[in-house]
Amino acid sequence: AGQVETAFVALDQIAWGCYDQTTGLLQLHEEQQPGDEDLLNTVALATIRGGGDVHVVPFSGVPGGGSCAAILRPGVPGRS
């Protein structure tokens, strides 16, 4: 929805699962299941399509210690 200004995605990680844009439901799986996609790739593509920047970095370089992190655009609801 264009809310992400900058995304940091771990180069050396995979997050199998599926995301339903209509409902906002996210399912994350330990192992790949039929119909799954790499959600980190999904984050990167959605950020680029929304006009944001993506930084692909080693896992140790992702802010916050997770597989991905994002900086939201100013004015995004729920952000102080």
Distance bins in CASP14 RR format, pairs under 12 A and 6 or more apart:
PFRMAT RR
TARGET T0000
AUTHOR 0000-0000-0000
RMODE 2
METHOD distances of the structure
MODEL  1
1 21 0 0 0 0 1 0 0 0 0 0 0
1 24 0 0 0 0 0 1 0 0 0 0 0
1 46 0 0 0 0 1 0 0 0 0 0 0
1 47 0 0 0 0 0 1 0 0 0 0 0
1 49 0 0 0 0 0 1 0 0 0 0 0
1 50 0 0 0 0 1 0 0 0 0 0 0
1 51 0 0 0 0 0 1 0 0 0 0 0
1 52 0 0 0 0 0 1 0 0 0 0 0
1 72 0 0 0 0 0 1 0 0 0 0 0
1 73 0 0 0 0 0 1 0 0 0 0 0
1 76 0 0 0 0 1 0 0 0 0 0 0
1 77 0 0 0 0 0 1 0 0 0 0 0
2 43 0 0 0 0 0 1 0 0 0 0 0
2 46 1 0 0 1 0 0 0 0 0 0 0
2 47 1 0 0 1 0 0 0 0 0 0 0
2 48 0 0 0 0 0 1 0 0 0 0 0
2 49 0 0 0 0 1 0 0 0 0 0 0
2 50 1 0 1 0 0 0 0 0 0 0 0
2 51 1 0 0 1 0 0 0 0 0 0 0
2 52 1 0 0 1 0 0 0 0 0 0 0
2 70 0 0 0 0 0 1 0 0 0 0 0
2 72 0 0 0 0 1 0 0 0 0 0 0
2 73 1 0 0 1 0 0 0 0 0 0 0
2 75 0 0 0 0 0 1 0 0 0 0 0
2 76 0 0 0 0 1 0 0 0 0 0 0
3 43 0 0 0 0 0 1 0 0 0 0 0
3 46 0 0 0 0 1 0 0 0 0 0 0
3 47 0 0 0 0 1 0 0 0 0 0 0
3 49 0 0 0 0 0 1 0 0 0 0 0
3 50 0 0 0 0 1 0 0 0 0 0 0
3 51 0 0 0 0 0 1 0 0 0 0 0
3 52 0 0 0 0 1 0 0 0 0 0 0
3 70 0 0 0 0 1 0 0 0 0 0 0
3 71 0 0 0 0 0 1 0 0 0 0 0
3 72 1 0 1 0 0 0 0 0 0 0 0
3 73 1 0 1 0 0 0 0 0 0 0 0
3 74 0 0 0 0 0 1 0 0 0 0 0
3 75 0 0 0 0 1 0 0 0 0 0 0
3 76 1 0 1 0 0 0 0 0 0 0 0
3 77 0 0 0 0 1 0 0 0 0 0 0
3 78 0 0 0 0 0 1 0 0 0 0 0
3 79 0 0 0 0 1 0 0 0 0 0 0
4 42 0 0 0 0 0 1 0 0 0 0 0
4 43 1 0 0 1 0 0 0 0 0 0 0
4 44 0 0 0 0 1 0 0 0 0 0 0
4 45 0 0 0 0 0 1 0 0 0 0 0
4 46 1 0 0 1 0 0 0 0 0 0 0
4 47 1 0 1 0 0 0 0 0 0 0 0
4 48 0 0 0 0 1 0 0 0 0 0 0
4 49 0 0 0 0 0 1 0 0 0 0 0
4 50 1 0 0 1 0 0 0 0 0 0 0
4 51 0 0 0 0 1 0 0 0 0 0 0
4 52 1 0 0 1 0 0 0 0 0 0 0
4 53 0 0 0 0 1 0 0 0 0 0 0
4 54 0 0 0 0 1 0 0 0 0 0 0
4 55 0 0 0 0 0 1 0 0 0 0 0
4 68 0 0 0 0 1 0 0 0 0 0 0
4 69 0 0 0 0 0 1 0 0 0 0 0
4 70 1 0 1 0 0 0 0 0 0 0 0
4 71 1 0 0 1 0 0 0 0 0 0 0
4 72 1 0 0 1 0 0 0 0 0 0 0
4 73 1 0 0 1 0 0 0 0 0 0 0
4 76 0 0 0 0 1 0 0 0 0 0 0
4 79 0 0 0 0 0 1 0 0 0 0 0
5 47 0 0 0 0 1 0 0 0 0 0 0
5 48 0 0 0 0 0 1 0 0 0 0 0
5 50 0 0 0 0 1 0 0 0 0 0 0
5 51 0 0 0 0 1 0 0 0 0 0 0
5 52 1 0 1 0 0 0 0 0 0 0 0
5 53 1 0 0 1 0 0 0 0 0 0 0
5 54 0 0 0 0 0 1 0 0 0 0 0
5 55 0 0 0 0 0 1 0 0 0 0 0
5 69 0 0 0 0 0 1 0 0 0 0 0
5 70 1 0 0 1 0 0 0 0 0 0 0
5 71 1 0 1 0 0 0 0 0 0 0 0
5 72 1 0 0 1 0 0 0 0 0 0 0
5 73 1 0 1 0 0 0 0 0 0 0 0
5 74 0 0 0 0 1 0 0 0 0 0 0
5 75 0 0 0 0 0 1 0 0 0 0 0
5 76 0 0 0 0 1 0 0 0 0 0 0
5 79 0 0 0 0 0 1 0 0 0 0 0
6 43 0 0 0 0 0 1 0 0 0 0 0
6 44 0 0 0 0 0 1 0 0 0 0 0
6 47 1 0 0 1 0 0 0 0 0 0 0
6 48 0 0 0 0 0 1 0 0 0 0 0
6 50 0 0 0 0 0 1 0 0 0 0 0
6 51 0 0 0 0 0 1 0 0 0 0 0
6 52 1 0 0 1 0 0 0 0 0 0 0
6 53 1 0 1 0 0 0 0 0 0 0 0
6 54 1 0 0 1 0 0 0 0 0 0 0
6 55 1 0 0 1 0 0 0 0 0 0 0
6 56 0 0 0 0 0 1 0 0 0 0 0
6 57 0 0 0 0 0 1 0 0 0 0 0
6 62 0 0 0 0 0 1 0 0 0 0 0
6 63 0 0 0 0 1 0 0 0 0 0 0
6 68 0 0 0 0 0 1 0 0 0 0 0
6 69 0 0 0 0 1 0 0 0 0 0 0
6 70 1 0 0 1 0 0 0 0 0 0 0
6 71 1 0 1 0 0 0 0 0 0 0 0
6 72 0 0 0 0 1 0 0 0 0 0 0
6 73 0 0 0 0 1 0 0 0 0 0 0
7 39 0 0 0 0 0 1 0 0 0 0 0
7 40 0 0 0 0 1 0 0 0 0 0 0
7 41 0 0 0 0 0 1 0 0 0 0 0
7 42 0 0 0 0 0 1 0 0 0 0 0
7 43 1 0 1 0 0 0 0 0 0 0 0
7 44 1 0 0 1 0 0 0 0 0 0 0
7 45 0 0 0 0 0 1 0 0 0 0 0
7 46 0 0 0 0 1 0 0 0 0 0 0
7 47 1 0 1 0 0 0 0 0 0 0 0
7 48 0 0 0 0 1 0 0 0 0 0 0
7 49 0 0 0 0 0 1 0 0 0 0 0
7 50 0 0 0 0 0 1 0 0 0 0 0
7 51 0 0 0 0 0 1 0 0 0 0 0
7 52 1 0 0 1 0 0 0 0 0 0 0
7 53 1 0 0 1 0 0 0 0 0 0 0
7 54 1 0 1 0 0 0 0 0 0 0 0
7 55 1 0 0 1 0 0 0 0 0 0 0
7 56 0 0 0 0 1 0 0 0 0 0 0
7 57 0 0 0 0 0 1 0 0 0 0 0
7 62 0 0 0 0 1 0 0 0 0 0 0
7 63 0 0 0 0 0 1 0 0 0 0 0
7 67 0 0 0 0 0 1 0 0 0 0 0
7 68 1 0 0 1 0 0 0 0 0 0 0
7 69 1 0 0 1 0 0 0 0 0 0 0
7 70 1 0 1 0 0 0 0 0 0 0 0
7 71 1 0 0 1 0 0 0 0 0 0 0
7 72 0 0 0 0 0 1 0 0 0 0 0
7 73 0 0 0 0 0 1 0 0 0 0 0
8 40 0 0 0 0 0 1 0 0 0 0 0
8 43 0 0 0 0 1 0 0 0 0 0 0
8 44 0 0 0 0 1 0 0 0 0 0 0
8 47 0 0 0 0 1 0 0 0 0 0 0
8 52 0 0 0 0 0 1 0 0 0 0 0
8 53 0 0 0 0 1 0 0 0 0 0 0
8 54 1 0 0 1 0 0 0 0 0 0 0
8 55 1 0 1 0 0 0 0 0 0 0 0
8 56 0 0 0 0 1 0 0 0 0 0 0
8 57 1 0 1 0 0 0 0 0 0 0 0
8 58 0 0 0 0 0 1 0 0 0 0 0
8 59 0 0 0 0 0 1 0 0 0 0 0
8 60 0 0 0 0 0 1 0 0 0 0 0
8 61 1 0 0 1 0 0 0 0 0 0 0
8 62 1 0 1 0 0 0 0 0 0 0 0
8 63 1 0 1 0 0 0 0 0 0 0 0
8 64 0 0 0 0 1 0 0 0 0 0 0
8 65 0 0 0 0 1 0 0 0 0 0 0
8 66 0 0 0 0 1 0 0 0 0 0 0
8 67 0 0 0 0 1 0 0 0 0 0 0
8 68 1 0 0 1 0 0 0 0 0 0 0
8 69 1 0 1 0 0 0 0 0 0 0 0
8 70 1 0 0 1 0 0 0 0 0 0 0
8 71 0 0 0 0 1 0 0 0 0 0 0
9 15 0 0 0 0 1 0 0 0 0 0 0
9 38 0 0 0 0 1 0 0 0 0 0 0
9 39 0 0 0 0 1 0 0 0 0 0 0
9 40 1 0 1 0 0 0 0 0 0 0 0
9 41 0 0 0 0 1 0 0 0 0 0 0
9 42 0 0 0 0 1 0 0 0 0 0 0
9 43 1 0 0 1 0 0 0 0 0 0 0
9 44 1 0 1 0 0 0 0 0 0 0 0
9 45 0 0 0 0 0 1 0 0 0 0 0
9 46 0 0 0 0 0 1 0 0 0 0 0
9 47 0 0 0 0 1 0 0 0 0 0 0
9 48 0 0 0 0 0 1 0 0 0 0 0
9 53 0 0 0 0 0 1 0 0 0 0 0
9 54 1 0 0 1 0 0 0 0 0 0 0
9 55 1 0 0 1 0 0 0 0 0 0 0
9 56 1 0 1 0 0 0 0 0 0 0 0
9 57 1 0 0 1 0 0 0 0 0 0 0
9 58 0 0 0 0 0 1 0 0 0 0 0
9 59 0 0 0 0 1 0 0 0 0 0 0
9 61 0 0 0 0 0 1 0 0 0 0 0
9 62 1 0 0 1 0 0 0 0 0 0 0
9 63 0 0 0 0 0 1 0 0 0 0 0
9 66 0 0 0 0 0 1 0 0 0 0 0
9 67 1 0 0 1 0 0 0 0 0 0 0
9 68 1 0 1 0 0 0 0 0 0 0 0
9 69 0 0 0 0 1 0 0 0 0 0 0
9 70 0 0 0 0 1 0 0 0 0 0 0
10 38 0 0 0 0 0 1 0 0 0 0 0
10 39 0 0 0 0 0 1 0 0 0 0 0
10 40 1 0 0 1 0 0 0 0 0 0 0
10 41 0 0 0 0 0 1 0 0 0 0 0
10 43 0 0 0 0 0 1 0 0 0 0 0
10 44 0 0 0 0 0 1 0 0 0 0 0
10 54 0 0 0 0 0 1 0 0 0 0 0
10 55 0 0 0 0 0 1 0 0 0 0 0
10 56 1 0 0 1 0 0 0 0 0 0 0
10 57 1 0 0 1 0 0 0 0 0 0 0
10 58 1 0 0 1 0 0 0 0 0 0 0
10 59 1 0 1 0 0 0 0 0 0 0 0
10 60 0 0 0 0 1 0 0 0 0 0 0
10 61 1 0 0 1 0 0 0 0 0 0 0
10 62 1 0 1 0 0 0 0 0 0 0 0
10 63 0 0 0 0 0 1 0 0 0 0 0
10 64 0 0 0 0 0 1 0 0 0 0 0
10 65 0 0 0 0 1 0 0 0 0 0 0
10 66 1 0 0 1 0 0 0 0 0 0 0
10 67 1 0 1 0 0 0 0 0 0 0 0
10 68 1 0 0 1 0 0 0 0 0 0 0
10 69 0 0 0 0 1 0 0 0 0 0 0
11 38 0 0 0 0 0 1 0 0 0 0 0
11 40 0 0 0 0 1 0 0 0 0 0 0
11 41 0 0 0 0 0 1 0 0 0 0 0
11 44 0 0 0 0 0 1 0 0 0 0 0
11 54 0 0 0 0 0 1 0 0 0 0 0
11 55 0 0 0 0 1 0 0 0 0 0 0
11 56 1 0 1 0 0 0 0 0 0 0 0
11 57 1 0 0 1 0 0 0 0 0 0 0
11 58 1 0 1 0 0 0 0 0 0 0 0
11 59 1 0 0 1 0 0 0 0 0 0 0
11 60 0 0 0 0 0 1 0 0 0 0 0
11 61 0 0 0 0 1 0 0 0 0 0 0
11 62 0 0 0 0 1 0 0 0 0 0 0
11 67 0 0 0 0 0 1 0 0 0 0 0
11 68 0 0 0 0 0 1 0 0 0 0 0
12 40 0 0 0 0 0 1 0 0 0 0 0
12 56 0 0 0 0 1 0 0 0 0 0 0
12 57 0 0 0 0 1 0 0 0 0 0 0
12 58 1 0 1 0 0 0 0 0 0 0 0
12 59 1 0 1 0 0 0 0 0 0 0 0
12 60 0 0 0 0 1 0 0 0 0 0 0
12 61 0 0 0 0 0 1 0 0 0 0 0
12 62 0 0 0 0 0 1 0 0 0 0 0
12 66 0 0 0 0 0 1 0 0 0 0 0
12 67 0 0 0 0 1 0 0 0 0 0 0
13 38 0 0 0 0 1 0 0 0 0 0 0
13 39 0 0 0 0 0 1 0 0 0 0 0
13 40 1 0 0 1 0 0 0 0 0 0 0
13 41 0 0 0 0 0 1 0 0 0 0 0
13 43 0 0 0 0 0 1 0 0 0 0 0
13 44 0 0 0 0 0 1 0 0 0 0 0
13 56 0 0 0 0 0 1 0 0 0 0 0
13 57 0 0 0 0 0 1 0 0 0 0 0
13 58 0 0 0 0 1 0 0 0 0 0 0
13 59 1 0 1 0 0 0 0 0 0 0 0
13 60 0 0 0 0 0 1 0 0 0 0 0
13 61 0 0 0 0 0 1 0 0 0 0 0
13 62 0 0 0 0 1 0 0 0 0 0 0
13 65 0 0 0 0 0 1 0 0 0 0 0
13 66 0 0 0 0 1 0 0 0 0 0 0
13 67 1 0 1 0 0 0 0 0 0 0 0
13 68 0 0 0 0 1 0 0 0 0 0 0
14 28 0 0 0 0 0 1 0 0 0 0 0
14 29 0 0 0 0 0 1 0 0 0 0 0
14 30 0 0 0 0 0 1 0 0 0 0 0
14 31 0 0 0 0 0 1 0 0 0 0 0
14 32 0 0 0 0 1 0 0 0 0 0 0
14 36 0 0 0 0 1 0 0 0 0 0 0
14 37 0 0 0 0 1 0 0 0 0 0 0
14 38 1 0 1 0 0 0 0 0 0 0 0
14 39 0 0 0 0 1 0 0 0 0 0 0
14 40 1 0 0 1 0 0 0 0 0 0 0
14 41 0 0 0 0 1 0 0 0 0 0 0
14 42 0 0 0 0 0 1 0 0 0 0 0
14 59 0 0 0 0 0 1 0 0 0 0 0
14 67 0 0 0 0 1 0 0 0 0 0 0
14 68 0 0 0 0 0 1 0 0 0 0 0
15 26 0 0 0 0 1 0 0 0 0 0 0
15 27 0 0 0 0 0 1 0 0 0 0 0
15 28 1 0 0 1 0 0 0 0 0 0 0
15 29 0 0 0 0 1 0 0 0 0 0 0
15 30 0 0 0 0 0 1 0 0 0 0 0
15 31 0 0 0 0 0 1 0 0 0 0 0
15 32 0 0 0 0 0 1 0 0 0 0 0
15 36 0 0 0 0 1 0 0 0 0 0 0
15 37 0 0 0 0 1 0 0 0 0 0 0
15 38 1 0 0 1 0 0 0 0 0 0 0
15 39 1 0 1 0 0 0 0 0 0 0 0
15 40 1 0 1 0 0 0 0 0 0 0 0
15 41 0 0 0 0 1 0 0 0 0 0 0
15 42 0 0 0 0 1 0 0 0 0 0 0
15 43 0 0 0 0 1 0 0 0 0 0 0
15 44 0 0 0 0 0 1 0 0 0 0 0
15 59 0 0 0 0 0 1 0 0 0 0 0
15 62 0 0 0 0 0 1 0 0 0 0 0
15 66 0 0 0 0 1 0 0 0 0 0 0
15 67 1 0 1 0 0 0 0 0 0 0 0
15 68 1 0 0 1 0 0 0 0 0 0 0
16 26 0 0 0 0 0 1 0 0 0 0 0
16 27 0 0 0 0 1 0 0 0 0 0 0
16 28 1 0 0 1 0 0 0 0 0 0 0
16 29 1 0 1 0 0 0 0 0 0 0 0
16 30 1 0 0 1 0 0 0 0 0 0 0
16 31 1 0 0 1 0 0 0 0 0 0 0
16 32 1 0 1 0 0 0 0 0 0 0 0
16 33 1 0 0 1 0 0 0 0 0 0 0
16 34 0 0 0 0 0 1 0 0 0 0 0
16 35 0 0 0 0 1 0 0 0 0 0 0
16 36 1 0 1 0 0 0 0 0 0 0 0
16 37 1 0 0 1 0 0 0 0 0 0 0
16 38 1 0 0 1 0 0 0 0 0 0 0
16 39 1 0 0 1 0 0 0 0 0 0 0
16 40 0 0 0 0 1 0 0 0 0 0 0
16 41 0 0 0 0 0 1 0 0 0 0 0
16 42 0 0 0 0 0 1 0 0 0 0 0
16 67 0 0 0 0 0 1 0 0 0 0 0
17 25 0 0 0 0 0 1 0 0 0 0 0
17 26 1 0 0 1 0 0 0 0 0 0 0
17 27 1 0 1 0 0 0 0 0 0 0 0
17 28 1 0 1 0 0 0 0 0 0 0 0
17 29 1 0 1 0 0 0 0 0 0 0 0
17 30 0 0 0 0 1 0 0 0 0 0 0
17 31 0 0 0 0 1 0 0 0 0 0 0
17 32 1 0 0 1 0 0 0 0 0 0 0
17 33 1 0 0 1 0 0 0 0 0 0 0
17 34 0 0 0 0 0 1 0 0 0 0 0
17 35 0 0 0 0 1 0 0 0 0 0 0
17 36 1 0 1 0 0 0 0 0 0 0 0
17 37 1 0 0 1 0 0 0 0 0 0 0
17 38 0 0 0 0 1 0 0 0 0 0 0
17 39 1 0 1 0 0 0 0 0 0 0 0
17 40 0 0 0 0 0 1 0 0 0 0 0
17 41 0 0 0 0 0 1 0 0 0 0 0
17 42 0 0 0 0 1 0 0 0 0 0 0
17 43 0 0 0 0 0 1 0 0 0 0 0
18 24 0 0 0 0 0 1 0 0 0 0 0
18 25 0 0 0 0 1 0 0 0 0 0 0
18 26 1 0 0 1 0 0 0 0 0 0 0
18 27 1 0 1 0 0 0 0 0 0 0 0
18 28 0 0 0 0 1 0 0 0 0 0 0
18 29 0 0 0 0 1 0 0 0 0 0 0
18 32 0 0 0 0 0 1 0 0 0 0 0
18 33 0 0 0 0 1 0 0 0 0 0 0
18 34 0 0 0 0 1 0 0 0 0 0 0
18 35 1 0 0 1 0 0 0 0 0 0 0
18 36 1 0 1 0 0 0 0 0 0 0 0
18 37 1 0 0 1 0 0 0 0 0 0 0
18 38 0 0 0 0 0 1 0 0 0 0 0
18 39 1 0 0 1 0 0 0 0 0 0 0
18 42 0 0 0 0 1 0 0 0 0 0 0
19 25 1 0 0 1 0 0 0 0 0 0 0
19 26 1 0 1 0 0 0 0 0 0 0 0
19 27 1 0 0 1 0 0 0 0 0 0 0
19 28 0 0 0 0 1 0 0 0 0 0 0
19 29 0 0 0 0 0 1 0 0 0 0 0
19 35 0 0 0 0 0 1 0 0 0 0 0
19 36 0 0 0 0 0 1 0 0 0 0 0
19 37 0 0 0 0 1 0 0 0 0 0 0
19 38 0 0 0 0 0 1 0 0 0 0 0
19 39 1 0 0 1 0 0 0 0 0 0 0
19 40 0 0 0 0 0 1 0 0 0 0 0
19 41 0 0 0 0 0 1 0 0 0 0 0
19 42 1 0 0 1 0 0 0 0 0 0 0
19 43 0 0 0 0 1 0 0 0 0 0 0
19 45 0 0 0 0 0 1 0 0 0 0 0
19 46 0 0 0 0 1 0 0 0 0 0 0
20 26 1 0 0 1 0 0 0 0 0 0 0
20 27 0 0 0 0 1 0 0 0 0 0 0
20 37 0 0 0 0 0 1 0 0 0 0 0
20 42 0 0 0 0 0 1 0 0 0 0 0
21 42 0 0 0 0 1 0 0 0 0 0 0
21 46 0 0 0 0 1 0 0 0 0 0 0
21 49 0 0 0 0 0 1 0 0 0 0 0
26 36 0 0 0 0 0 1 0 0 0 0 0
26 37 0 0 0 0 0 1 0 0 0 0 0
26 39 1 0 0 1 0 0 0 0 0 0 0
26 42 0 0 0 0 1 0 0 0 0 0 0
26 43 0 0 0 0 0 1 0 0 0 0 0
27 33 0 0 0 0 1 0 0 0 0 0 0
27 35 0 0 0 0 0 1 0 0 0 0 0
27 36 0 0 0 0 1 0 0 0 0 0 0
27 37 0 0 0 0 0 1 0 0 0 0 0
27 39 0 0 0 0 1 0 0 0 0 0 0
28 36 0 0 0 0 1 0 0 0 0 0 0
28 37 0 0 0 0 0 1 0 0 0 0 0
28 38 0 0 0 0 0 1 0 0 0 0 0
28 39 1 0 0 1 0 0 0 0 0 0 0
28 40 0 0 0 0 0 1 0 0 0 0 0
28 42 0 0 0 0 0 1 0 0 0 0 0
28 67 0 0 0 0 0 1 0 0 0 0 0
28 68 0 0 0 0 0 1 0 0 0 0 0
29 35 0 0 0 0 1 0 0 0 0 0 0
29 36 1 0 0 1 0 0 0 0 0 0 0
29 37 0 0 0 0 0 1 0 0 0 0 0
29 38 0 0 0 0 0 1 0 0 0 0 0
29 39 0 0 0 0 1 0 0 0 0 0 0
30 36 0 0 0 0 0 1 0 0 0 0 0
32 38 0 0 0 0 1 0 0 0 0 0 0
32 39 0 0 0 0 0 1 0 0 0 0 0
36 42 0 0 0 0 0 1 0 0 0 0 0
37 43 0 0 0 0 0 1 0 0 0 0 0
37 44 0 0 0 0 0 1 0 0 0 0 0
37 45 0 0 0 0 1 0 0 0 0 0 0
37 46 0 0 0 0 0 1 0 0 0 0 0
38 44 0 0 0 0 1 0 0 0 0 0 0
38 45 0 0 0 0 0 1 0 0 0 0 0
38 67 0 0 0 0 0 1 0 0 0 0 0
38 68 0 0 0 0 0 1 0 0 0 0 0
39 45 0 0 0 0 0 1 0 0 0 0 0
39 46 0 0 0 0 0 1 0 0 0 0 0
39 67 0 0 0 0 1 0 0 0 0 0 0
39 68 0 0 0 0 1 0 0 0 0 0 0
40 46 0 0 0 0 0 1 0 0 0 0 0
40 47 0 0 0 0 0 1 0 0 0 0 0
40 54 0 0 0 0 0 1 0 0 0 0 0
40 56 0 0 0 0 1 0 0 0 0 0 0
40 57 0 0 0 0 0 1 0 0 0 0 0
40 59 0 0 0 0 0 1 0 0 0 0 0
40 62 0 0 0 0 1 0 0 0 0 0 0
40 66 0 0 0 0 0 1 0 0 0 0 0
40 67 1 0 0 1 0 0 0 0 0 0 0
40 68 1 0 1 0 0 0 0 0 0 0 0
40 69 0 0 0 0 0 1 0 0 0 0 0
40 70 0 0 0 0 0 1 0 0 0 0 0
41 47 0 0 0 0 0 1 0 0 0 0 0
41 48 0 0 0 0 0 1 0 0 0 0 0
41 54 0 0 0 0 0 1 0 0 0 0 0
41 56 0 0 0 0 0 1 0 0 0 0 0
41 67 0 0 0 0 0 1 0 0 0 0 0
41 68 0 0 0 0 0 1 0 0 0 0 0
42 48 0 0 0 0 0 1 0 0 0 0 0
42 49 0 0 0 0 0 1 0 0 0 0 0
42 54 0 0 0 0 0 1 0 0 0 0 0
42 68 0 0 0 0 0 1 0 0 0 0 0
43 49 0 0 0 0 0 1 0 0 0 0 0
43 50 0 0 0 0 0 1 0 0 0 0 0
43 52 0 0 0 0 0 1 0 0 0 0 0
43 54 0 0 0 0 1 0 0 0 0 0 0
43 55 0 0 0 0 0 1 0 0 0 0 0
43 56 0 0 0 0 0 1 0 0 0 0 0
43 62 0 0 0 0 0 1 0 0 0 0 0
43 66 0 0 0 0 0 1 0 0 0 0 0
43 67 0 0 0 0 1 0 0 0 0 0 0
43 68 1 0 1 0 0 0 0 0 0 0 0
43 69 0 0 0 0 1 0 0 0 0 0 0
43 70 1 0 0 1 0 0 0 0 0 0 0
44 50 0 0 0 0 0 1 0 0 0 0 0
44 51 0 0 0 0 0 1 0 0 0 0 0
44 52 0 0 0 0 0 1 0 0 0 0 0
44 53 0 0 0 0 0 1 0 0 0 0 0
44 54 1 0 1 0 0 0 0 0 0 0 0
44 55 0 0 0 0 1 0 0 0 0 0 0
44 56 1 0 0 1 0 0 0 0 0 0 0
44 57 0 0 0 0 0 1 0 0 0 0 0
44 67 0 0 0 0 0 1 0 0 0 0 0
44 68 0 0 0 0 1 0 0 0 0 0 0
44 70 0 0 0 0 0 1 0 0 0 0 0
45 51 0 0 0 0 0 1 0 0 0 0 0
45 52 0 0 0 0 0 1 0 0 0 0 0
45 54 0 0 0 0 1 0 0 0 0 0 0
46 52 0 0 0 0 1 0 0 0 0 0 0
46 54 0 0 0 0 1 0 0 0 0 0 0
46 68 0 0 0 0 0 1 0 0 0 0 0
46 70 0 0 0 0 0 1 0 0 0 0 0
47 53 1 0 0 1 0 0 0 0 0 0 0
47 54 1 0 1 0 0 0 0 0 0 0 0
47 55 0 0 0 0 1 0 0 0 0 0 0
47 56 0 0 0 0 0 1 0 0 0 0 0
47 68 0 0 0 0 1 0 0 0 0 0 0
47 69 0 0 0 0 0 1 0 0 0 0 0
47 70 1 0 0 1 0 0 0 0 0 0 0
47 71 0 0 0 0 0 1 0 0 0 0 0
47 72 0 0 0 0 0 1 0 0 0 0 0
47 73 0 0 0 0 0 1 0 0 0 0 0
48 54 1 0 1 0 0 0 0 0 0 0 0
48 55 0 0 0 0 0 1 0 0 0 0 0
48 56 0 0 0 0 0 1 0 0 0 0 0
50 73 0 0 0 0 1 0 0 0 0 0 0
51 73 0 0 0 0 1 0 0 0 0 0 0
52 70 0 0 0 0 1 0 0 0 0 0 0
52 71 0 0 0 0 1 0 0 0 0 0 0
52 72 0 0 0 0 0 1 0 0 0 0 0
52 73 0 0 0 0 1 0 0 0 0 0 0
53 70 0 0 0 0 0 1 0 0 0 0 0
53 71 0 0 0 0 1 0 0 0 0 0 0
53 73 0 0 0 0 0 1 0 0 0 0 0
54 62 0 0 0 0 0 1 0 0 0 0 0
54 68 0 0 0 0 1 0 0 0 0 0 0
54 69 0 0 0 0 0 1 0 0 0 0 0
54 70 0 0 0 0 1 0 0 0 0 0 0
54 71 0 0 0 0 0 1 0 0 0 0 0
55 61 0 0 0 0 1 0 0 0 0 0 0
55 62 0 0 0 0 1 0 0 0 0 0 0
55 63 0 0 0 0 1 0 0 0 0 0 0
55 68 0 0 0 0 0 1 0 0 0 0 0
55 69 0 0 0 0 1 0 0 0 0 0 0
55 70 0 0 0 0 0 1 0 0 0 0 0
55 71 0 0 0 0 0 1 0 0 0 0 0
56 62 0 0 0 0 1 0 0 0 0 0 0
56 67 0 0 0 0 0 1 0 0 0 0 0
56 68 0 0 0 0 0 1 0 0 0 0 0
57 63 0 0 0 0 1 0 0 0 0 0 0
57 64 0 0 0 0 0 1 0 0 0 0 0
57 65 0 0 0 0 0 1 0 0 0 0 0
57 66 0 0 0 0 0 1 0 0 0 0 0
57 67 0 0 0 0 0 1 0 0 0 0 0
57 68 0 0 0 0 1 0 0 0 0 0 0
57 69 0 0 0 0 1 0 0 0 0 0 0
58 65 0 0 0 0 0 1 0 0 0 0 0
58 66 0 0 0 0 0 1 0 0 0 0 0
58 67 0 0 0 0 0 1 0 0 0 0 0
59 65 1 0 0 1 0 0 0 0 0 0 0
59 66 1 0 0 1 0 0 0 0 0 0 0
59 67 1 0 0 1 0 0 0 0 0 0 0
59 68 0 0 0 0 1 0 0 0 0 0 0
59 69 0 0 0 0 0 1 0 0 0 0 0
60 66 0 0 0 0 1 0 0 0 0 0 0
60 67 0 0 0 0 0 1 0 0 0 0 0
61 67 0 0 0 0 0 1 0 0 0 0 0
61 68 0 0 0 0 0 1 0 0 0 0 0
61 69 0 0 0 0 1 0 0 0 0 0 0
62 68 1 0 0 1 0 0 0 0 0 0 0
62 69 1 0 1 0 0 0 0 0 0 0 0
62 70 0 0 0 0 0 1 0 0 0 0 0
63 69 1 0 1 0 0 0 0 0 0 0 0
63 70 0 0 0 0 1 0 0 0 0 0 0
63 71 0 0 0 0 1 0 0 0 0 0 0
64 70 0 0 0 0 0 1 0 0 0 0 0
64 71 0 0 0 0 0 1 0 0 0 0 0
70 76 0 0 0 0 0 1 0 0 0 0 0
70 79 0 0 0 0 0 1 0 0 0 0 0
71 79 0 0 0 0 0 1 0 0 0 0 0
72 78 0 0 0 0 1 0 0 0 0 0 0
72 79 1 0 1 0 0 0 0 0 0 0 0
72 80 0 0 0 0 0 1 0 0 0 0 0
73 79 0 0 0 0 1 0 0 0 0 0 0
74 80 0 0 0 0 0 1 0 0 0 0 0
END
